[in-house]
C-alpha cells in the first residue's frame, strides 16, 4: 500500500472512518495528524458500532500501531474516556498500539467556554462549530500561549502555566457574562487524565522516522474535509486546521517526499454540517436520506445538510490535495432514485466557473449547472464486485470520478467492512 494520505474531498463526513478501517488491513501504522475531538469516525465491524473521535480507526485491528501526531489538539479527559470506552468493548488499547505526541497541544475547558460564547455572540452569523474548543485551542497554539502534552507530563509546570491561563481566560469570559472556571477543579481533572495517558506519550516524530527506516507502511488518517480547511475551505465556515493532504506532513513530521499516494474519499452525493454556502443543497434529497436514518453527525448527532454531487468542489479538491485515487461511499443511499443530478459547473452572474470561488459570499451567490443521469432503482448493498453493480450505477460512478479527475479505486455500498468493492 506504501505511505498513503487519506483525505476528505468534500465538507467532511464522507465515510472516511470505514475506508480507513478497510485500508488499515494492509498498513502497519495509522497516523492522525490534525483536528481534535470535533471529528468523528464511525466504523461498523460485524454487529458492533464504534464511534471514534481522537483515536485512529486502526485501533480496531489487532497488530496495528496508532499514532496521534503533533498537529492534533487533544482533550486529555476526552481521550482517557475514549480509551475507557474501547476497553469496555473489549478493544485492546495499550502502549503497544497507541502513541500520543508529547508536542500535541491541549484543549482546555476555557477553550470550550470561549468557543461557545463566541458562537452565541455571532447570532445569525454563527459558523456552526461543535463547541468543543478546537478553534480557541489552535488560536492559543498560534499565539504561542498554548499548553502541550509535554507540560501535562510535568505536573508542577502544568499547574503553574494553567493558573496563568485560567486567570487570563476568566477575565475574557467575564466580558461575555459567562461563569469563571475554578482552577482546582480543572487542575485535578487534567492531572488525573494526564496520569492515565502517561504510558502512551512519547516523541512521535522519532518513532515515525524509525518506522520509515524499517520499511513500515503508513496510513495518514484525515479528519474533516477539504472545504473545512482553514486555508482552502469556505472561510470562515471552516475548521481551524489544515485538513488537506499537506497537513499530514506538518501534523506528523513525516516529510512530503516520503508520501506515496493520496486517496480522496467522497460520497456519491454531497453533505455538510453547520453553516456556510452549499450550492447543490437539496431539501428533498435530505428528507430522503434522513428518512433512511442516514446523515446524522457522529460527534454532534446533528442532521447533515444534503445535496447533489458537486463535481466543481471535488475537482478543486483533487487539485489542492493531489488526489491520485478516489473512494466513493454511500452509493446505496441513491438506490431508490429514478434520476440523479451532478453539478458540473457554477454560474456566477454571466460567468461559468469550473472551480469554486474562494470568497464565501461569491460561493453563496453561485447557481449550480447540472447534468442528469438515470438512476438504477435496485439495491446495491449486496454487490461484491464492480460488475455486480447495476449498469447505471457503474456509469454514475465512472462519471463522478471522471469529473473529479482521479481514478476510481473503491466503491462502498454499505457501512460494513464487507460492503466494499475494490476496482
Secondary structure per residue as TSV (DSSP state, phi and psi in degrees):
chain	resnum	aa	ss	phi	psi
A	1	X	-	360.0	-20.3
A	2	X	-	62.1	-163.9
A	3	X	S	-93.9	113.1
A	4	X	E	-114.8	131.6
A	5	X	E	-98.6	125.7
A	6	X	E	-107.3	124.6
A	7	X	E	-128.5	153.2
A	8	X	E	-82.2	132.2
A	9	X	S	-96.1	5.2
A	10	X	S	-129.7	-132.3
A	11	X	S	-102.7	31.4
A	12	X	S	85.7	175.7
A	13	X	-	61.1	30.8
A	14	X	S	-82.4	-2.6
A	15	X	S	93.6	27.0
A	16	X	H	-64.1	-34.7
A	17	X	H	-57.1	-43.4
A	18	X	H	-66.6	-42.7
A	19	X	H	-67.0	-39.8
A	20	X	H	-60.0	-47.8
A	21	X	H	-58.2	-41.2
A	22	X	H	-65.3	-45.3
A	23	X	H	-72.4	-25.2
A	24	X	G	-61.3	-22.3
A	25	X	G	-54.7	-33.2
A	26	X	G	-104.7	4.9
A	27	X	-	-103.6	157.6
A	28	X	S	-96.8	-34.3
A	29	X	E	-135.6	136.5
A	30	X	E	-116.5	127.3
A	31	X	E	-118.9	128.1
A	32	X	E	-99.5	125.4
A	33	X	-	-118.6	-3.7
A	34	X	S	-160.4	172.2
A	35	X	B	80.5	-174.1
A	36	X	-	-142.9	-152.6
A	37	X	T	-85.3	21.2
A	38	X	T	-81.5	-11.2
A	39	X	-	-99.4	157.7
A	40	X	-	-148.0	132.1
A	41	X	E	-114.1	125.1
A	42	X	E	-101.5	126.2
A	43	X	E	-127.7	130.3
A	44	X	E	-111.4	122.3
A	45	X	E	-122.8	109.8
A	46	X	T	64.0	-124.4
A	47	X	T	-100.3	12.8
A	48	X	E	-109.6	137.9
A	49	X	E	-112.5	129.1
A	50	X	E	-119.6	130.3
A	51	X	E	-114.3	112.7
A	52	X	E	-106.8	140.4
A	53	X	S	-114.5	-44.2
A	54	X	S	-120.6	-32.6
A	55	X	S	-79.0	130.3
A	56	X	-	-57.0	148.8
A	57	X	G	-63.2	-19.6
A	58	X	G	-62.0	-14.6
A	59	X	G	-61.3	-20.8
A	60	X	G	-82.4	-5.6
A	61	X	S	-113.5	123.8
A	62	X	T	-59.7	144.5
A	63	X	T	84.0	2.6
A	64	X	-	-102.4	144.0
A	65	X	E	-98.9	129.9
A	66	X	E	-109.9	136.2
A	67	X	E	-126.6	129.5
A	68	X	E	-101.0	111.1
A	69	X	-	-82.3	177.4
A	70	X	T	-65.7	-21.8
A	71	X	T	-81.7	-6.4
A	72	X	B	-82.8	146.2
A	73	X	E	-103.6	127.6
A	74	X	E	-122.5	126.2
A	75	X	-	-92.3	105.0
A	76	X	H	-62.4	-32.1
A	77	X	H	-65.9	-43.5
A	78	X	H	-65.3	-39.4
A	79	X	H	-65.9	-42.7
A	80	X	H	-60.9	-39.3
A	81	X	H	-68.4	-37.0
A	82	X	H	-66.3	-40.9
A	83	X	H	-62.1	-44.8
A	84	X	H	-59.5	-43.3
A	85	X	H	-62.4	-39.3
A	86	X	H	-67.7	-42.1
A	87	X	H	-61.2	-37.9
A	88	X	H	-65.4	-25.9
A	89	X	T	-93.1	14.5
A	90	X	T	68.4	26.0
A	91	X	-	-92.1	127.6
A	92	X	-	-74.1	126.0
A	93	X	-	-134.2	115.6
A	94	X	S	-149.7	178.7
A	95	X	T	-66.0	-13.2
A	96	X	T	-78.0	-22.3
A	97	X	T	-128.2	5.3
A	98	X	E	-140.1	129.2
A	99	X	E	-131.1	130.7
A	100	X	E	-113.9	131.7
A	101	X	E	-65.7	133.7
A	102	X	T	-75.1	-7.2
A	103	X	T	-98.0	-4.2
A	104	X	-	-66.4	140.3
A	105	X	E	-82.9	152.1
A	106	X	E	-93.8	142.0
A	107	X	-	-93.8	126.7
A	108	X	-	-117.8	163.8
A	109	X	H	-56.5	-32.2
A	110	X	H	-69.8	-25.5
A	111	X	H	-65.8	-43.5
A	112	X	H	-66.0	-41.1
A	113	X	H	-63.7	-43.4
A	114	X	H	-67.3	-39.1
A	115	X	H	-57.5	-47.1
A	116	X	H	-65.5	-45.7
A	117	X	H	-66.2	-39.9
A	118	X	H	-66.4	-37.8
A	119	X	H	-66.6	-43.2
A	120	X	H	-63.8	-37.1
A	121	X	H	-69.4	-20.3
A	122	X	H	-78.5	-18.7
A	123	X	G	58.9	-125.6
A	124	X	G	-66.9	-18.8
A	125	X	G	-88.4	15.0
A	126	X	-	-61.2	155.4
A	127	X	-	-87.2	-31.0
A	128	X	-	93.3	35.9
A	129	X	-	-70.6	167.1
A	130	X	-	-81.8	-6.1
A	131	X	S	61.1	31.4
A	132	X	S	-92.8	3.1
A	133	X	S	85.2	12.0
A	134	X	H	-66.8	-48.0
A	135	X	H	-59.4	-52.5
A	136	X	H	-60.0	-33.5
A	137	X	H	-66.1	-44.8
A	138	X	H	-66.1	-33.3
A	139	X	H	-61.2	-43.7
A	140	X	H	-64.4	-36.3
A	141	X	H	-61.0	-47.7
A	142	X	H	-68.5	-33.7
A	143	X	T	-78.5	-3.5
A	144	X	T	64.2	34.1
A	145	X	-	-122.7	11.4
A	146	X	-	-76.8	158.8
A	147	X	-	-102.9	143.7
A	148	X	B	-116.2	170.1
A	149	X	H	-58.1	-37.6
A	150	X	H	-60.4	-33.5
A	151	X	H	-66.0	-41.3
A	152	X	H	-64.6	-27.9
A	153	X	T	-75.4	-6.7
A	154	X	S	-121.6	85.6
A	155	X	H	-51.0	-43.3
A	156	X	H	-65.1	-43.8
A	157	X	H	-65.6	-42.6
A	158	X	H	-59.6	-47.2
A	159	X	H	-61.3	-40.1
A	160	X	H	-62.9	-47.3
A	161	X	H	-68.9	-39.5
A	162	X	H	-61.9	-40.3
A	163	X	H	-59.1	-42.8
A	164	X	H	-64.6	-45.1
A	165	X	H	-69.7	-37.1
A	166	X	H	-67.9	-39.1
A	167	X	H	-60.5	-46.1
A	168	X	H	-64.1	-45.5
A	169	X	H	-75.8	-28.3
A	170	X	H	-63.7	-37.2
A	171	X	H	-63.4	-38.7
A	172	X	H	-70.5	-42.1
A	173	X	H	-62.7	-31.9
A	174	X	H	-60.8	-35.4
A	175	X	H	-66.4	-23.5
A	176	X	H	-89.0	-7.1
A	177	X	T	78.4	20.2
A	178	X	-	-91.9	159.6
A	179	X	-	-70.5	140.5
A	180	X	-	-73.2	156.4
A	181	X	-	-88.5	149.5
A	182	X	-	-96.5	118.0
A	183	X	H	-54.6	-48.2
A	184	X	H	-61.0	-39.1
A	185	X	H	-66.6	-45.2
A	186	X	H	-65.9	-45.4
A	187	X	H	-57.0	-48.4
A	188	X	H	-63.1	-45.8
A	189	X	H	-64.0	-40.8
A	190	X	H	-77.3	-37.2
A	191	X	H	-66.5	-36.9
A	192	X	H	-63.3	-45.9
A	193	X	H	-64.3	-38.0
A	194	X	H	-60.1	-39.8
A	195	X	H	-67.6	-34.5
A	196	X	H	-67.5	-32.9
A	197	X	H	-89.0	-13.8
A	198	X	G	-49.5	-43.6
A	199	X	G	-62.5	-19.8
A	200	X	G	-94.0	-9.4
A	201	X	E	-89.0	137.8
A	202	X	E	-171.3	-172.6
A	203	X	-	-86.6	100.0
A	204	X	H	-72.6	-28.5
A	205	X	H	-63.8	-47.3
A	206	X	H	-62.2	-44.1
A	207	X	H	-58.0	-46.8
A	208	X	H	-65.9	-37.5
A	209	X	H	-71.0	-35.7
A	210	X	H	-65.5	-36.3
A	211	X	H	-66.4	-37.5
A	212	X	H	-61.7	-44.1
A	213	X	H	-61.6	-32.3
A	214	X	T	-82.8	-0.4
A	215	X	T	80.2	19.7
A	216	X	-	-72.0	147.5
A	217	X	-	-101.0	136.1
A	218	X	E	-120.4	145.6
A	219	X	E	-120.1	120.5
A	220	X	E	-96.5	114.4
A	221	X	E	-89.5	111.3
A	222	X	-	-80.6	146.1
A	223	X	-	-114.0	151.6
A	224	X	S	59.7	-153.3
A	225	X	-	-144.8	173.4
A	226	X	G	-53.2	-42.3
A	227	X	G	-86.8	10.7
A	228	X	G	-108.6	5.1
A	229	X	-	-66.3	138.7
A	230	X	T	-63.0	-28.5
A	231	X	T	-99.1	-34.9
A	232	X	T	-112.9	0.2
A	233	X	S	-90.8	-169.7
A	234	X	S	-83.7	66.1
A	235	X	T	-57.5	136.3
A	236	X	T	-91.0	7.4
A	237	X	S	-85.3	64.2
A	238	X	S	-137.7	175.4
A	239	X	-	-89.4	-169.8
A	240	X	S	-113.6	19.6
A	241	X	S	-134.4	172.6
A	242	X	-	-88.6	104.4
A	243	X	-	-87.6	-7.5
A	244	X	S	-80.7	175.1
A	245	X	T	-58.3	-36.2
A	246	X	H	-60.3	-27.3
A	247	X	H	-65.2	-21.8
A	248	X	H	-65.5	-34.5
A	249	X	H	-74.9	-49.3
A	250	X	H	-67.6	-30.5
A	251	X	T	-87.7	-1.9
A	252	X	T	-128.2	-24.3
A	253	X	-	86.2	5.4
A	254	X	-	-90.7	121.1
A	255	X	-	-68.1	155.9
A	256	X	G	-57.4	-34.9
A	257	X	G	-73.6	-5.1
A	258	X	G	-97.0	2.0
A	259	X	-	-91.8	136.7
A	260	X	-	-107.7	-25.8
A	261	X	E	-158.1	144.0
A	262	X	E	-119.2	123.2
A	263	X	E	-108.9	121.8
A	264	X	E	-96.5	131.1
A	265	X	E	-105.8	132.8
A	266	X	E	-147.2	147.8
A	267	X	E	-74.9	162.3
A	268	X	S	-73.7	-4.7
A	269	X	S	-139.0	-161.3
A	270	X	E	-129.7	142.3
A	271	X	E	-138.5	160.6
A	272	X	E	-152.9	154.0
A	273	X	-	-113.4	144.4
A	274	X	S	89.2	-170.9
A	275	X	S	-84.9	176.3
A	276	X	S	115.6	164.6
A	277	X	-	-66.2	145.3
A	278	X	-	-152.5	84.8
A	279	X	T	-56.6	-36.7
A	280	X	T	-97.7	14.4
A	281	X	B	-56.7	135.6
A	282	X	-	-141.3	113.7
A	283	X	H	-63.0	-38.0
A	284	X	H	-64.6	-41.2
A	285	X	H	-65.4	-40.0
A	286	X	H	-61.1	-43.9
A	287	X	H	-61.1	-40.2
A	288	X	H	-62.1	-49.1
A	289	X	H	-69.4	-40.1
A	290	X	H	-65.8	-35.6
A	291	X	H	-65.5	-22.6
A	292	X	T	-86.8	0.8
A	293	X	T	81.9	14.1
A	294	X	-	-99.3	165.6
A	295	X	-	64.9	54.8
A	296	X	B	-123.4	135.9
A	297	X	-	-59.6	136.3
A	298	X	T	-69.1	-30.1
A	299	X	T	-91.5	-44.6
A	300	X	T	-103.9	-21.8
A	301	X	-	79.7	1.5
A	302	X	-	-68.1	144.4
A	303	X	B	-68.3	131.0
A	304	X	-	-81.3	147.3
A	305	X	E	-75.8	140.7
A	306	X	E	-125.5	151.2
A	307	X	E	-161.0	176.3
A	308	X	-	-69.3	161.9
A	309	X	E	-60.9	131.9
A	310	X	E	-112.4	98.2
A	311	X	H	-75.7	-18.6
A	312	X	H	-65.3	-46.4
A	313	X	H	-70.1	-43.7
A	314	X	H	-68.5	-29.5
A	315	X	H	-62.6	-42.3
A	316	X	H	-69.0	-38.7
A	317	X	H	-61.2	-38.6
A	318	X	H	-61.5	-37.2
A	319	X	H	-69.8	-50.2
A	320	X	H	-66.2	-37.8
A	321	X	H	-92.6	-15.8
A	322	X	T	66.9	44.1
A	323	X	-	-66.2	126.4
A	324	X	-	-91.0	-42.8
A	325	X	E	-133.2	156.4
A	326	X	E	-124.3	146.1
A	327	X	E	-115.1	124.9
A	328	X	E	-105.4	125.0
A	329	X	E	-110.5	167.8
A	330	X	-	61.2	26.5
A	331	X	G	-57.2	-36.9
A	332	X	G	-65.6	-16.6
A	333	X	G	-66.9	-17.1
A	334	X	G	-103.2	7.1
A	335	X	T	-58.5	-28.0
A	336	X	T	-92.5	-6.5
A	337	X	-	-83.2	138.9
A	338	X	S	-80.6	-32.1
A	339	X	E	-137.6	139.8
A	340	X	E	-118.5	147.1
A	341	X	E	-112.9	143.8
A	342	X	E	-129.7	127.4
A	343	X	E	-82.6	120.2
A	344	X	E	-102.6	-25.5
A	345	X	E	-150.4	167.2
A	346	X	E	-113.2	151.7
A	347	X	E	-108.8	126.6
A	348	X	E	-126.9	99.8
A	349	X	T	64.1	-123.5
A	350	X	T	-93.6	-3.1
A	351	X	E	-87.6	143.0
A	352	X	E	-106.7	124.1
A	353	X	E	-110.5	134.3
A	354	X	S	-90.2	-21.1
A	355	X	S	-129.0	151.3
A	356	X	-	-71.0	144.0
A	357	X	-	-67.0	151.2
A	358	X	S	-80.9	-18.2
A	359	X	S	-86.9	126.8
A	360	X	H	-62.8	-33.1
A	361	X	H	-69.0	-38.3
A	362	X	H	-67.9	-39.8
A	363	X	H	-62.5	-38.0
A	364	X	H	-62.4	-29.9
A	365	X	T	-86.1	-4.9
A	366	X	-	-76.0	144.6
A	367	X	E	-111.2	129.4
A	368	X	E	-73.1	142.8
A	369	X	E	-105.0	120.6
A	370	X	E	-108.4	151.6
A	371	X	E	-113.1	157.8
A	372	X	E	-115.1	145.5
A	373	X	E	-131.6	146.7
A	374	X	E	-70.3	140.5
A	375	X	-	-78.4	-179.6
A	376	X	-	-112.3	-20.8
A	377	X	-	44.8	44.9
A	378	X	S	-153.2	151.2
A	379	X	-	-67.5	143.3
A	380	X	-	-114.0	-6.6
A	381	X	T	-66.9	-15.9
A	382	X	T	-99.5	-1.1
A	383	X	-	-67.2	133.8
A	384	X	-	-107.6	-19.5
A	385	X	S	-133.1	163.2
A	386	X	G	-61.0	-38.6
A	387	X	G	-64.7	-25.4
A	388	X	G	-79.8	-10.8
A	389	X	S	-73.9	149.9
A	390	X	-	-57.1	148.9
A	391	X	H	-56.6	-41.1
A	392	X	H	-68.5	-30.8
A	393	X	H	-69.0	-40.0
A	394	X	H	-64.5	-41.2
A	395	X	H	-64.6	-39.8
A	396	X	H	-63.9	-46.0
A	397	X	H	-61.0	-43.9
A	398	X	H	-61.8	-40.2
A	399	X	H	-65.8	-46.1
A	400	X	H	-69.9	-30.4
A	401	X	H	-68.8	-42.4
A	402	X	H	-60.3	-44.8
A	403	X	H	-68.9	-27.8
A	404	X	H	-77.6	-30.0
A	405	X	T	90.6	27.0
A	406	X	S	-138.2	167.2
A	407	X	E	-83.6	130.7
A	408	X	E	-77.3	121.1
A	409	X	E	-122.0	-22.3
A	410	X	E	-139.0	139.0
A	411	X	E	-129.5	129.1
A	412	X	E	-107.4	132.3
A	413	X	-	-120.8	23.1
A	414	X	S	167.4	171.2
A	415	X	S	-78.2	-20.0
A	416	X	B	-75.6	154.3
A	417	X	T	-54.2	-40.4
A	418	X	T	-69.2	-19.5
A	419	X	S	-88.2	51.4
A	420	X	E	-132.2	122.2
A	421	X	E	-104.2	124.3
A	422	X	E	-103.8	127.1
A	423	X	-	-91.6	360.0
